[in-house]
Amino acid sequence: MNKVTIDMAAKATGRFDIHRFKQRTRKERERAWHAFRALGVGGSDMSTILGLNPYATPFRLWLEKTNRQTPEDISDKWAIVKGNALEGELRKRFRRLHPEWVVRDGTDISLVSREHPLMHASLDGFIYDEATDSWGILEIKTANANRGRTDWHDEATGELKAPDYYMAQVTHYMAVTGFQWGYFYADIGETEPVEIRFERDEDDIGAVVRAAEEFWGFVTRDEMPRLKAVDVVKAYPEPTEGVEVADDDDDLAGLMREYEHARQAADAAADDVKLLQEALIVRIGDHAGVRCRGFEATYKPFHRKGYVREVKPSSGRTFRFKQLKERN
């Protein structure tokens, strides 16, 4: 058991090569890791590529991978500092809780898929199960209590579950390694860290591989991926003057008609909400609220201190839409 090594994991599946960072200091190893990470798609990139990351878009990631933008330095953010500080202790604790397995540290190495060399993986830990002669992934996470209550629990049942954006990450890792299973070991603000087992799903693996290859194609061709609305200001910071006339674009005409219909429906719904709200307020009358057959409406007093709000200078672009009147 003590002779089990990560090299044995690579031989077990034959699906990946190991790239080791042997620089003298930790800072040097981190810099080398970041430089190597830029040469492909890593597991933490996958949630962004699949549109599951609320804080980043494929276009923003493309800017980084094509060296148009330097990745934001988040090393001093408390969530990162805390996660780095706890990672080693959580790995030790997981190892103590599972003496039936061999748990190996994944620090200072990166795995590269032999079949899809653009796909890289940096695992927090490797798990070897002698009973089944199989390898698994250990993914360590930390989250605050609020995120633990929401993202880490099913909204309907309250049962423990891993967030989709982290499942995208470990699915990427399984695609690279060929491993069939793994565990999240996560400190999510409860009395003890939690364990969540995950299994390989070939449909999900295929989706991740296709997404990685499609995204990396944009990088190698130096071609922008599809933009989201938040990307437009950055992609086109200085638009040309004037309004483009595109009467021959059927798709655009359909999009504009749909938008106008949706806007009209939203306006009508807002009017209905306002009328219904007014009726409920009148019904509440001199009470703080009213409750009826599973619904509750309240109309409570509040007192807010006055203050002068400082508005900082800003710049950007403003979207407006209108239906043009036909000219006779």
C-alpha positions as YAML, in Angstrom:
chain: A
units: angstrom
residues:
- id: 1
  name: MET
  ca: [0.00, 0.00, 0.00]
- id: 2
  name: ASN
  ca: [2.77, 2.51, 0.89]
- id: 3
  name: LYS
  ca: [4.46, 1.98, -2.48]
- id: 4
  name: VAL
  ca: [1.46, 3.19, -4.44]
- id: 5
  name: THR
  ca: [2.46, 6.18, -6.59]
- id: 6
  name: ILE
  ca: [0.82, 8.61, -8.99]
- id: 7
  name: ASP
  ca: [2.93, 7.12, -11.80]
- id: 8
  name: MET
  ca: [1.02, 3.88, -11.16]
- id: 9
  name: ALA
  ca: [-2.23, 5.81, -11.71]
- id: 10
  name: ALA
  ca: [-0.98, 6.99, -15.09]
- id: 11
  name: LYS
  ca: [-0.05, 3.43, -16.07]
- id: 12
  name: ALA
  ca: [-3.37, 2.06, -14.83]
- id: 13
  name: THR
  ca: [-5.42, 3.94, -17.43]
- id: 14
  name: GLY
  ca: [-2.78, 4.92, -19.98]
- id: 15
  name: ARG
  ca: [-4.82, 8.05, -20.64]
- id: 16
  name: PHE
  ca: [-2.56, 10.84, -19.42]
- id: 17
  name: ASP
  ca: [1.00, 12.05, -18.97]
- id: 18
  name: ILE
  ca: [2.32, 13.77, -15.85]
- id: 19
  name: HIS
  ca: [3.97, 17.19, -16.02]
- id: 20
  name: ARG
  ca: [5.87, 17.98, -12.80]
- id: 21
  name: PHE
  ca: [6.82, 21.45, -11.60]
- id: 22
  name: LYS
  ca: [10.23, 21.18, -9.95]
- id: 23
  name: GLN
  ca: [11.15, 24.84, -9.53]
- id: 24
  name: ARG
  ca: [13.03, 25.68, -6.35]
- id: 25
  name: THR
  ca: [10.46, 27.82, -4.53]
- id: 26
  name: ARG
  ca: [6.70, 27.64, -4.18]
- id: 27
  name: LYS
  ca: [6.26, 30.99, -5.95]
- id: 28
  name: GLU
  ca: [8.34, 29.78, -8.88]
- id: 29
  name: ARG
  ca: [6.28, 26.58, -9.08]
- id: 30
  name: GLU
  ca: [3.06, 28.60, -9.02]
- id: 31
  name: ARG
  ca: [4.28, 30.82, -11.85]
- id: 32
  name: ALA
  ca: [5.28, 27.77, -13.89]
- id: 33
  name: TRP
  ca: [1.89, 26.17, -13.20]
- id: 34
  name: HIS
  ca: [0.02, 29.27, -14.38]
- id: 35
  name: ALA
  ca: [2.16, 29.47, -17.54]
- id: 36
  name: PHE
  ca: [1.51, 25.80, -18.30]
- id: 37
  name: ARG
  ca: [-2.20, 26.20, -17.56]
- id: 38
  name: ALA
  ca: [-2.43, 28.87, -20.28]
- id: 39
  name: LEU
  ca: [-1.41, 26.26, -22.87]
- id: 40
  name: GLY
  ca: [-4.67, 24.34, -22.61]
- id: 41
  name: VAL
  ca: [-8.06, 23.99, -20.96]
- id: 42
  name: GLY
  ca: [-8.09, 23.13, -17.25]
- id: 43
  name: GLY
  ca: [-10.85, 21.75, -15.08]
- id: 44
  name: SER
  ca: [-11.58, 25.13, -13.49]
- id: 45
  name: ASP
  ca: [-12.08, 26.56, -17.01]
- id: 46
  name: MET
  ca: [-14.86, 24.12, -17.84]
- id: 47
  name: SER
  ca: [-17.66, 25.80, -15.88]
- id: 48
  name: THR
  ca: [-16.91, 29.03, -17.76]
- id: 49
  name: ILE
  ca: [-16.84, 27.29, -21.14]
- id: 50
  name: LEU
  ca: [-20.19, 25.60, -20.41]
- id: 51
  name: GLY
  ca: [-21.78, 28.84, -19.21]
- id: 52
  name: LEU
  ca: [-22.10, 27.71, -15.58]
- id: 53
  name: ASN
  ca: [-19.82, 30.37, -14.10]
- id: 54
  name: PRO
  ca: [-21.75, 33.53, -13.16]
- id: 55
  name: TYR
  ca: [-18.51, 35.52, -12.84]
- id: 56
  name: ALA
  ca: [-16.88, 34.84, -16.20]
- id: 57
  name: THR
  ca: [-17.76, 34.18, -19.84]
- id: 58
  name: PRO
  ca: [-16.10, 32.15, -22.61]
- id: 59
  name: PHE
  ca: [-15.06, 35.43, -24.26]
- id: 60
  name: ARG
  ca: [-13.28, 36.63, -21.10]
- id: 61
  name: LEU
  ca: [-11.51, 33.27, -20.86]
- id: 62
  name: TRP
  ca: [-10.61, 33.51, -24.56]
- id: 63
  name: LEU
  ca: [-9.01, 36.91, -23.93]
- id: 64
  name: GLU
  ca: [-6.78, 35.28, -21.30]
- id: 65
  name: LYS
  ca: [-5.89, 32.22, -23.36]
- id: 66
  name: THR
  ca: [-4.94, 34.39, -26.35]
- id: 67
  name: ASN
  ca: [-2.82, 36.67, -24.12]
- id: 68
  name: ARG
  ca: [-5.03, 39.68, -24.78]
- id: 69
  name: GLN
  ca: [-5.80, 40.03, -21.08]
- id: 70
  name: THR
  ca: [-3.88, 39.09, -17.95]
- id: 71
  name: PRO
  ca: [-5.90, 36.91, -15.58]
- id: 72
  name: GLU
  ca: [-7.06, 38.74, -12.49]
- id: 73
  name: ASP
  ca: [-4.79, 38.14, -9.51]
- id: 74
  name: ILE
  ca: [-7.15, 36.71, -6.88]
- id: 75
  name: SER
  ca: [-4.45, 35.17, -4.69]
- id: 76
  name: ASP
  ca: [-5.05, 37.71, -1.93]
- id: 77
  name: LYS
  ca: [-8.82, 37.25, -1.77]
- id: 78
  name: TRP
  ca: [-9.90, 35.71, 1.50]
- id: 79
  name: ALA
  ca: [-11.77, 32.81, -0.09]
- id: 80
  name: ILE
  ca: [-8.59, 31.82, -1.95]
- id: 81
  name: VAL
  ca: [-6.33, 32.34, 1.06]
- id: 82
  name: LYS
  ca: [-8.66, 30.25, 3.21]
- id: 83
  name: GLY
  ca: [-8.99, 27.53, 0.60]
- id: 84
  name: ASN
  ca: [-5.23, 27.24, 0.15]
- id: 85
  name: ALA
  ca: [-4.66, 27.18, 3.90]
- id: 86
  name: LEU
  ca: [-7.24, 24.45, 4.48]
- id: 87
  name: GLU
  ca: [-6.49, 22.24, 1.48]
- id: 88
  name: GLY
  ca: [-3.64, 20.33, 3.10]
- id: 89
  name: GLU
  ca: [-5.52, 19.83, 6.38]
- id: 90
  name: LEU
  ca: [-8.65, 18.65, 4.60]
- id: 91
  name: ARG
  ca: [-6.63, 16.18, 2.56]
- id: 92
  name: LYS
  ca: [-5.01, 14.85, 5.75]
- id: 93
  name: ARG
  ca: [-8.39, 14.56, 7.44]
- id: 94
  name: PHE
  ca: [-9.89, 12.70, 4.48]
- id: 95
  name: ARG
  ca: [-6.91, 10.33, 4.54]
- id: 96
  name: ARG
  ca: [-7.40, 9.63, 8.26]
- id: 97
  name: LEU
  ca: [-11.11, 8.98, 7.75]
- id: 98
  name: HIS
  ca: [-10.38, 6.44, 5.01]
- id: 99
  name: PRO
  ca: [-7.52, 4.16, 6.02]
- id: 100
  name: GLU
  ca: [-8.86, 1.63, 3.50]
- id: 101
  name: TRP
  ca: [-7.60, 3.85, 0.67]
- id: 102
  name: VAL
  ca: [-4.27, 5.33, -0.33]
- id: 103
  name: VAL
  ca: [-4.55, 9.10, -0.82]
- id: 104
  name: ARG
  ca: [-1.80, 10.87, -2.74]
- id: 105
  name: ASP
  ca: [-1.22, 14.62, -2.95]
- id: 106
  name: GLY
  ca: [-1.76, 16.19, -6.38]
- id: 107
  name: THR
  ca: [0.19, 19.38, -5.64]
- id: 108
  name: ASP
  ca: [2.81, 20.65, -8.13]
- id: 109
  name: ILE
  ca: [1.82, 18.40, -10.99]
- id: 110
  name: SER
  ca: [-0.45, 18.76, -14.00]
- id: 111
  name: LEU
  ca: [-1.93, 15.93, -16.04]
- id: 112
  name: VAL
  ca: [-2.21, 16.13, -19.82]
- id: 113
  name: SER
  ca: [-4.65, 14.00, -21.80]
- id: 114
  name: ARG
  ca: [-2.95, 11.83, -24.40]
- id: 115
  name: GLU
  ca: [-6.05, 11.67, -26.60]
- id: 116
  name: HIS
  ca: [-6.91, 15.37, -26.18]
- id: 117
  name: PRO
  ca: [-3.62, 17.17, -25.32]
- id: 118
  name: LEU
  ca: [-5.39, 20.52, -24.98]
- id: 119
  name: MET
  ca: [-7.11, 19.16, -21.84]
- id: 120
  name: HIS
  ca: [-5.13, 19.55, -18.61]
- id: 121
  name: ALA
  ca: [-6.02, 18.53, -15.07]
- id: 122
  name: SER
  ca: [-4.68, 19.54, -11.65]
- id: 123
  name: LEU
  ca: [-6.10, 17.23, -9.00]
- id: 124
  name: ASP
  ca: [-6.16, 17.97, -5.28]
- id: 125
  name: GLY
  ca: [-5.63, 14.31, -4.61]
- id: 126
  name: PHE
  ca: [-5.53, 10.78, -6.05]
- id: 127
  name: ILE
  ca: [-7.38, 7.93, -4.32]
- id: 128
  name: TYR
  ca: [-6.35, 4.31, -4.79]
- id: 129
  name: ASP
  ca: [-8.81, 1.58, -3.76]
- id: 130
  name: GLU
  ca: [-6.91, -1.68, -3.40]
- id: 131
  name: ALA
  ca: [-10.14, -3.69, -3.06]
- id: 132
  name: THR
  ca: [-11.23, -2.77, -6.59]
- id: 133
  name: ASP
  ca: [-7.75, -1.97, -7.94]
- id: 134
  name: SER
  ca: [-9.08, 1.38, -9.16]
- id: 135
  name: TRP
  ca: [-8.18, 5.05, -8.94]
- id: 136
  name: GLY
  ca: [-10.43, 7.96, -8.05]
- id: 137
  name: ILE
  ca: [-10.27, 11.74, -7.82]
- id: 138
  name: LEU
  ca: [-10.20, 13.75, -4.60]
- id: 139
  name: GLU
  ca: [-11.50, 17.29, -5.05]
- id: 140
  name: ILE
  ca: [-11.28, 19.56, -2.01]
- id: 141
  name: LYS
  ca: [-13.54, 22.59, -1.69]
- id: 142
  name: THR
  ca: [-14.32, 25.30, 0.83]
- id: 143
  name: ALA
  ca: [-17.40, 27.53, 0.90]
- id: 144
  name: ASN
  ca: [-19.02, 29.94, 3.31]
- id: 145
  name: ALA
  ca: [-22.13, 28.85, 5.20]
- id: 146
  name: ASN
  ca: [-24.49, 30.80, 2.93]
- id: 147
  name: ARG
  ca: [-23.09, 29.20, -0.21]
- id: 148
  name: GLY
  ca: [-23.14, 25.86, 1.58]
- id: 149
  name: ARG
  ca: [-26.87, 26.17, 2.28]
- id: 150
  name: THR
  ca: [-27.75, 27.13, -1.29]
- id: 151
  name: ASP
  ca: [-25.29, 25.76, -3.85]
- id: 152
  name: TRP
  ca: [-24.47, 22.56, -1.96]
- id: 153
  name: HIS
  ca: [-28.06, 21.47, -1.25]
- id: 154
  name: ASP
  ca: [-30.91, 20.54, -3.56]
- id: 155
  name: GLU
  ca: [-33.41, 23.38, -3.57]
- id: 156
  name: ALA
  ca: [-36.44, 21.07, -3.57]
- id: 157
  name: THR
  ca: [-35.36, 18.26, -1.22]
- id: 158
  name: GLY
  ca: [-32.58, 19.89, 0.81]
- id: 159
  name: GLU
  ca: [-30.36, 16.88, 0.15]
- id: 160
  name: LEU
  ca: [-26.61, 17.35, -0.12]
- id: 161
  name: LYS
  ca: [-25.31, 17.72, -3.70]
- id: 162
  name: ALA
  ca: [-22.31, 19.14, -5.52]
- id: 163
  name: PRO
  ca: [-22.91, 22.35, -7.51]
- id: 164
  name: ASP
  ca: [-23.13, 21.95, -11.29]
- id: 165
  name: TYR
  ca: [-20.12, 24.23, -11.82]
- id: 166
  name: TYR
  ca: [-17.96, 21.89, -9.73]
- id: 167
  name: MET
  ca: [-19.40, 18.80, -11.39]
- id: 168
  name: ALA
  ca: [-18.22, 20.26, -14.71]
- id: 169
  name: GLN
  ca: [-14.72, 20.48, -13.23]
- id: 170
  name: VAL
  ca: [-14.51, 16.88, -12.01]
- id: 171
  name: THR
  ca: [-16.12, 15.58, -15.22]
- id: 172
  name: HIS
  ca: [-13.24, 17.29, -17.04]
- id: 173
  name: TYR
  ca: [-10.81, 15.53, -14.69]
- id: 174
  name: MET
  ca: [-12.41, 12.14, -15.39]
- id: 175
  name: ALA
  ca: [-12.15, 12.83, -19.13]
- id: 176
  name: VAL
  ca: [-8.40, 13.46, -18.75]
- id: 177
  name: THR
  ca: [-7.58, 10.63, -16.35]
- id: 178
  name: GLY
  ca: [-9.99, 7.90, -17.42]
- id: 179
  name: PHE
  ca: [-10.94, 7.44, -13.75]
- id: 180
  name: GLN
  ca: [-14.44, 6.16, -13.01]
- id: 181
  name: TRP
  ca: [-15.20, 7.76, -9.65]
- id: 182
  name: GLY
  ca: [-14.15, 10.28, -7.06]
- id: 183
  name: TYR
  ca: [-15.09, 12.31, -3.99]
- id: 184
  name: PHE
  ca: [-15.67, 15.89, -3.08]
- id: 185
  name: TYR
  ca: [-14.46, 16.62, 0.44]
- id: 186
  name: ALA
  ca: [-15.83, 20.04, 1.26]
- id: 187
  name: ASP
  ca: [-15.91, 22.44, 4.18]
- id: 188
  name: ILE
  ca: [-19.24, 24.20, 3.54]
- id: 189
  name: GLY
  ca: [-19.79, 25.80, 6.94]
- id: 190
  name: GLU
  ca: [-21.25, 22.77, 8.71]
- id: 191
  name: THR
  ca: [-19.94, 21.15, 11.88]
- id: 192
  name: GLU
  ca: [-17.84, 18.73, 9.80]
- id: 193
  name: PRO
  ca: [-16.66, 18.68, 6.19]
- id: 194
  name: VAL
  ca: [-18.96, 16.69, 3.91]
- id: 195
  name: GLU
  ca: [-18.24, 13.91, 1.43]
- id: 196
  name: ILE
  ca: [-20.01, 13.54, -1.91]
- id: 197
  name: ARG
  ca: [-19.18, 10.68, -4.24]
- id: 198
  name: PHE
  ca: [-19.44, 11.14, -8.00]
- id: 199
  name: GLU
  ca: [-19.35, 8.62, -10.83]
- id: 200
  name: ARG
  ca: [-18.28, 8.76, -14.45]
- id: 201
  name: ASP
  ca: [-21.02, 9.46, -17.01]
- id: 202
  name: GLU
  ca: [-19.94, 8.93, -20.61]
- id: 203
  name: ASP
  ca: [-22.53, 11.35, -22.00]
- id: 204
  name: ASP
  ca: [-21.22, 14.08, -19.71]
- id: 205
  name: ILE
  ca: [-17.64, 13.16, -20.61]
- id: 206
  name: GLY
  ca: [-18.43, 13.51, -24.30]
- id: 207
  name: ALA
  ca: [-20.10, 16.87, -23.76]
- id: 208
  name: VAL
  ca: [-17.09, 18.20, -21.84]
- id: 209
  name: VAL
  ca: [-14.59, 16.98, -24.45]
- id: 210
  name: ARG
  ca: [-16.59, 18.55, -27.28]
- id: 211
  name: ALA
  ca: [-16.91, 21.84, -25.38]
- id: 212
  name: ALA
  ca: [-13.17, 21.92, -24.64]
- id: 213
  name: GLU
  ca: [-12.24, 21.20, -28.26]
- id: 214
  name: GLU
  ca: [-14.72, 23.76, -29.60]
- id: 215
  name: PHE
  ca: [-13.43, 26.46, -27.27]
- id: 216
  name: TRP
  ca: [-9.79, 25.67, -27.98]
- id: 217
  name: GLY
  ca: [-10.56, 25.90, -31.69]
- id: 218
  name: PHE
  ca: [-11.50, 29.55, -31.15]
- id: 219
  name: VAL
  ca: [-8.17, 30.05, -29.36]
- id: 220
  name: THR
  ca: [-6.02, 28.41, -32.04]
- id: 221
  name: ARG
  ca: [-7.87, 30.18, -34.87]
- id: 222
  name: ASP
  ca: [-7.69, 33.47, -32.97]
- id: 223
  name: GLU
  ca: [-11.44, 33.78, -33.50]
- id: 224
  name: MET
  ca: [-13.81, 35.24, -30.92]
- id: 225
  name: PRO
  ca: [-16.32, 32.80, -29.41]
- id: 226
  name: ARG
  ca: [-19.98, 33.75, -29.24]
- id: 227
  name: LEU
  ca: [-20.40, 36.82, -27.09]
- id: 228
  name: LYS
  ca: [-22.76, 37.43, -24.20]
- id: 229
  name: ALA
  ca: [-24.26, 40.87, -23.65]
- id: 230
  name: VAL
  ca: [-21.74, 41.67, -20.89]
- id: 231
  name: ASP
  ca: [-18.89, 41.03, -23.36]
- id: 232
  name: VAL
  ca: [-19.93, 43.54, -26.01]
- id: 233
  name: VAL
  ca: [-18.52, 46.66, -24.30]
- id: 234
  name: LYS
  ca: [-15.15, 44.94, -23.90]
- id: 235
  name: ALA
  ca: [-15.15, 43.46, -27.40]
- id: 236
  name: TYR
  ca: [-16.20, 46.72, -29.05]
- id: 237
  name: PRO
  ca: [-15.25, 49.58, -26.67]
- id: 238
  name: GLU
  ca: [-15.47, 52.21, -29.42]
- id: 239
  name: PRO
  ca: [-18.34, 51.35, -31.79]
- id: 240
  name: THR
  ca: [-18.63, 53.07, -35.14]
- id: 241
  name: GLU
  ca: [-20.96, 56.04, -35.41]
- id: 242
  name: GLY
  ca: [-24.43, 55.68, -36.85]
- id: 243
  name: VAL
  ca: [-27.07, 52.95, -36.92]
- id: 244
  name: GLU
  ca: [-26.66, 49.97, -39.24]
- id: 245
  name: VAL
  ca: [-29.58, 49.38, -41.61]
- id: 246
  name: ALA
  ca: [-30.15, 45.61, -41.90]
- id: 247
  name: ASP
  ca: [-33.61, 45.28, -43.50]
- id: 248
  name: ASP
  ca: [-32.47, 42.19, -45.42]
- id: 249
  name: ASP
  ca: [-31.63, 40.24, -42.23]
- id: 250
  name: ASP
  ca: [-34.61, 37.93, -41.59]
- id: 251
  name: ASP
  ca: [-33.16, 36.54, -38.38]
- id: 252
  name: LEU
  ca: [-32.65, 40.01, -36.94]
- id: 253
  name: ALA
  ca: [-36.17, 41.04, -37.93]
- id: 254
  name: GLY
  ca: [-37.57, 37.99, -36.14]
- id: 255
  name: LEU
  ca: [-35.47, 38.69, -33.05]
- id: 256
  name: MET
  ca: [-36.68, 42.28, -32.88]
- id: 257
  name: ARG
  ca: [-40.34, 41.26, -33.27]
- id: 258
  name: GLU
  ca: [-39.95, 38.69, -30.48]
- id: 259
  name: TYR
  ca: [-38.31, 41.27, -28.24]
- id: 260
  name: GLU
  ca: [-41.11, 43.79, -28.85]
- id: 261
  name: HIS
  ca: [-43.80, 41.20, -28.10]
- id: 262
  name: ALA
  ca: [-41.98, 40.13, -24.92]
- id: 263
  name: ARG
  ca: [-41.60, 43.74, -23.84]
- id: 264
  name: GLN
  ca: [-45.29, 44.44, -24.39]
- id: 265
  name: ALA
  ca: [-46.22, 41.31, -22.44]
- id: 266
  name: ALA
  ca: [-43.90, 42.36, -19.60]
- id: 267
  name: ASP
  ca: [-45.43, 45.85, -19.51]
- id: 268
  name: ALA
  ca: [-48.93, 44.35, -19.39]
- id: 269
  name: ALA
  ca: [-47.88, 41.96, -16.64]
- id: 270
  name: ALA
  ca: [-46.34, 44.85, -14.67]
- id: 271
  name: ASP
  ca: [-49.61, 46.76, -14.91]
- id: 272
  name: ASP
  ca: [-51.52, 43.70, -13.69]
- id: 273
  name: VAL
  ca: [-49.12, 43.25, -10.80]
- id: 274
  name: LYS
  ca: [-49.53, 46.89, -9.80]
- id: 275
  name: LEU
  ca: [-53.34, 46.67, -9.81]
- id: 276
  name: LEU
  ca: [-53.36, 43.41, -7.87]
- id: 277
  name: GLN
  ca: [-50.85, 44.77, -5.37]
- id: 278
  name: GLU
  ca: [-53.02, 47.82, -4.80]
- id: 279
  name: ALA
  ca: [-56.07, 45.62, -4.17]
- id: 280
  name: LEU
  ca: [-54.11, 43.54, -1.64]
- id: 281
  name: ILE
  ca: [-52.86, 46.64, 0.18]
- id: 282
  name: VAL
  ca: [-56.45, 47.91, 0.50]
- id: 283
  name: ARG
  ca: [-57.50, 44.48, 1.82]
- id: 284
  name: ILE
  ca: [-54.70, 44.51, 4.42]
- id: 285
  name: GLY
  ca: [-55.97, 47.82, 5.72]
- id: 286
  name: ASP
  ca: [-55.07, 48.44, 9.37]
- id: 287
  name: HIS
  ca: [-53.29, 45.09, 9.78]
- id: 288
  name: ALA
  ca: [-49.58, 44.39, 9.26]
- id: 289
  name: GLY
  ca: [-50.51, 41.72, 6.77]
- id: 290
  name: VAL
  ca: [-52.97, 39.03, 5.77]
- id: 291
  name: ARG
  ca: [-52.60, 35.28, 5.29]
- id: 292
  name: CYS
  ca: [-54.88, 33.06, 3.23]
- id: 293
  name: ARG
  ca: [-54.65, 29.45, 2.01]
- id: 294
  name: GLY
  ca: [-50.89, 29.22, 1.71]
- id: 295
  name: PHE
  ca: [-50.25, 32.85, 0.73]
- id: 296
  name: GLU
  ca: [-49.18, 35.82, 2.79]
- id: 297
  name: ALA
  ca: [-49.10, 39.53, 1.94]
- id: 298
  name: THR
  ca: [-47.65, 42.14, 4.31]
- id: 299
  name: TYR
  ca: [-47.65, 45.93, 4.36]
- id: 300
  name: LYS
  ca: [-45.39, 46.97, 7.21]
- id: 301
  name: PRO
  ca: [-44.03, 50.41, 8.05]
- id: 302
  name: PHE
  ca: [-40.33, 51.20, 7.68]
- id: 303
  name: HIS
  ca: [-38.05, 54.05, 8.66]
- id: 304
  name: ARG
  ca: [-34.91, 54.81, 6.70]
- id: 305
  name: LYS
  ca: [-32.32, 57.42, 7.61]
- id: 306
  name: GLY
  ca: [-31.57, 59.95, 4.92]
- id: 307
  name: TYR
  ca: [-28.12, 60.01, 3.30]
- id: 308
  name: VAL
  ca: [-26.36, 61.45, 0.32]
- id: 309
  name: ARG
  ca: [-25.25, 58.74, -2.10]
- id: 310
  name: GLU
  ca: [-21.94, 59.24, -3.82]
- id: 311
  name: VAL
  ca: [-22.15, 58.37, -7.49]
- id: 312
  name: LYS
  ca: [-18.78, 57.57, -9.03]
- id: 313
  name: PRO
  ca: [-18.01, 58.42, -12.67]
- id: 314
  name: SER
  ca: [-18.60, 55.55, -15.04]
- id: 315
  name: SER
  ca: [-18.73, 54.84, -18.74]
- id: 316
  name: GLY
  ca: [-20.19, 52.14, -20.91]
- id: 317
  name: ARG
  ca: [-22.99, 51.63, -23.41]
- id: 318
  name: THR
  ca: [-26.76, 51.90, -22.92]
- id: 319
  name: PHE
  ca: [-29.29, 49.64, -24.66]
- id: 320
  name: ARG
  ca: [-32.61, 51.09, -25.81]
- id: 321
  name: PHE
  ca: [-35.27, 49.68, -28.09]
- id: 322
  name: LYS
  ca: [-38.25, 51.23, -29.89]
- id: 323
  name: GLN
  ca: [-40.57, 50.45, -32.72]
- id: 324
  name: LEU
  ca: [-40.20, 52.91, -35.55]
- id: 325
  name: LYS
  ca: [-43.27, 54.54, -37.02]
- id: 326
  name: GLU
  ca: [-43.79, 53.93, -40.71]
- id: 327
  name: ARG
  ca: [-43.30, 56.96, -42.89]
- id: 328
  name: ASN
  ca: [-45.99, 57.79, -45.39]
...
